[in-house]
C-alpha cells in the first residue's frame, strides 16, 4: 500500500515520517496529542518504549500494563502504565488485535545465543542510539512493547514468535496521557518471524494534535 492511500487523521499534523527499514525514530509528544503507527507492508514488528518527558526514570512498565487489565496483549483501550503505575499512553484504535508485551527487543547478544548469528542491526542498539539524542542513557532501556508482533502463550507457558496478524496498512493510535518521549526501533530482525517472510520493511509514524 502506498502511503498516499492511507487517510491522515483529523487534526493538526505535527510530524508525518516514513521510518526506513531497520531504523529508529523518536518524538516528544505532548499530553493530549496522538501517535499513529502504521505497518505499511504488514508483519513488521515495531519495538516501542515511552518515558516521562521530564524524567526518564518514570517509564513504560510491562508488568503494570499487563496486571491492571489482566491481559498480556495490547489492544484498543489498553493503558500503557509507568513504573509508578500512572497512565502514560492509551491505545485508542487498533486494526490488528495482537501486539506483544513479553518478548522485549532483539540484540546482537541474544541473537547470538538464540541463533548463533546476528543481523546487521538490532533494536537494542537502535534504542541506545536514539535515546542518546535525548540525553537518556542505556540503563533506562527496559522490556518494550512489540507492536505488530504476535507471541501466543500456551496453557503450559510455552511462548514463541509466530507470524504476525498485521496486514498492509494496519495501525495503532495512542493518546499521550502525560508529556512523553516516545522511542521506537523498526525491528531489523530477519532470523525469526518478527518481520514476516519479506524481512524488515518501512513503517510510518504520525504525530498530531486532535484539536
Ligand atoms: Zn528487533
Boltz pocket constraint, residues with backbone or C-beta under 6 A from the ligand:
constraints:
  - pocket:
      binder: B
      contacts: [[A, 47], [A, 105], [A, 106], [A, 122], [A, 123], [A, 124], [A, 185], [A, 186], [A, 187], [A, 188], [A, 189]]
      max_distance: 6.0
